[in-house]
Amino acid sequence: MEISGKQVGTVIISLIFVMSAISIAFSWQPTTQANSQESSNVINSPLSNEMRLLFPEEGVTIMTVFYVNDNSDSLAAKKDAENMKDEFGENLMVEVIDVETYQSFSAAYNVRTVPVVLIRGKSNMNAPIRLEGLQDFSMLKERVCSTFEEKPDACL
């Protein structure tokens, strides 16, 4: 039985594909919450208007943080807001907005300096609490607590 050059080439190409598939299978890791270090209640884009109205009606406060990556105060405010989710869990939705990426959204909220934090709950849906500049974590937490009708454990 004689093997032609074309058959040898086909076998070599097949082996390359199989080895590539095995290599990918061993190096691939699914993105999980543990790998990404992000929570499902922290998002990096604007919520839809429907969601913006729905969350407070369900007893969830929305904290929106406007920041830029090259400003230390706004990065600190972003980190504080992301850490706030650990305090409140499912009672708080954190929306972190890069003003350079979402310029028109930021302009709609008259963001002219960073950081800016907006906190809206059921009681102040149409008039969010607006905080400009870097805020103390405990004061920020106090402002979030003020928006809940039924205080979560983090506010007690």
N, C-alpha and C positions, 0 to 999 in steps of 0.2 A: 504494500500500500504506500503510495507516494503522496506527500503533502505538498500542495502548491504554495507558492509565495503569498498568494492572495489569502489562503486559509491561515497561514502563519500570522499575517498582518491582522486578520480578523480576531484571532485568538489573543494577540497582544493588546489590541484595543479593548477587547472585552475584559481582560485582566486589569487594565488601567481603570476602567469604569468601576469594576468590582472593588478594587483597592481604594479608590476615591470614596465610594459609598461607605465602606467600612471605616475609613478615616473620619468622615463626617459624622457617622453614627457614634463614634467614640468621643468626639469633641463637642457634640451638640448638647446643650443644656436648655431645657425649656425655661422661658422667663416666668418666674414666679414672684409672688409678693416678697418672699425672703431675698431673692436675687436682686430685685429692683429697688428694694428699700423704700418703696412708695406704698401708701395705703390707698384703698379704693375711695376714701373720702378726701383725697388731695388730688386736684386736677390742675393741669398746666395750660388750660385754655378756657375761654369764657363759657359759662353755662348757657344753655338756650333760655329764652325768655319764659318758656313753659316751665322748665325746671326751676328757674329763679323764683317763680310764684309757688310751685308745688312744695319745695322743701320747707319753707316756713309754715305752710299750712299743716304739714306733717310733724311740726315741732322741731324741725332741724334748723339751726342757725347757719347762715352762710357768711363766711369771712372771706372777703376778696382783698388780696394784697397785690398792689401794683409795684413793680420793682424793675431795676435794670441790673445786668450782670456785673457792670464795672463800678458799682457804688456799694461801699461796705455797709452803710446804714440800711440800704434796701435789701441786701443779701441777709443781714441780721434779722430784719423784719420778716423776710420770707422764711427763714429757719425757725423763728419764734412761732409763726403761724402754723408751720408744718408740725412743730412740737406740740402745739395746742391740741392737735387731733388726738394725741396720746392722753390728754386730760379729759376730753369730752367724748371720744369714740364716735359712735354713730349719731350723736346729737349735734355734730358740727361738720359742715362741708367746707373745706378750705379750697379756695380758688386762687391760684398764684398766676399772675398775669405779667408777662414780660412786655413792658410798654413799647419796646422797639419792634416786637413781633406783632402785637395787637394795637397798632397806633389808633385806628378809628374807634375801637372799643374804649381805649383809654381816654380819647378825646371826648367821647360821649359822657364820661364821668368827670370831665374837666380836670384831668390829672395833668398838672403842670410841674410838679416836683415829685420826687420819690424819697422814701416810700410813702404810699397812701394806703390806708386800710379802711375798708367799708365793712360794717357789721350789720347784718339785717336778719331779724327774726320775725315771728308772726306779729308782734306788737309794733314793729317799725319797718314793715315791708316797703312802704313807699318813701320813707325818710330814714335811710340807713345812717348809723353812727359813722361819722367820718373822722379819721385820725390821720394827721399829716406829720411826717417825721418819725423817727425811731421811738417806740413806746416801751415802757417798762413791762415785762412779761406779766407781773401780777396785776397791773392796771389794765392790760389788754384782756386778761382773763376775767377781771371784774366787769368790763364792758360787755364781754360775750355773755356772762351770767345774767346781765340785766335784760337780755332779750328773751329769756325763757319764761314761759308762763308757769310751767312745772320745772323747778330747778333740778338738774341732774346732780348726781353725787359729787361731781367736781366742783359744784358751787356751794356745797354745804360746809 
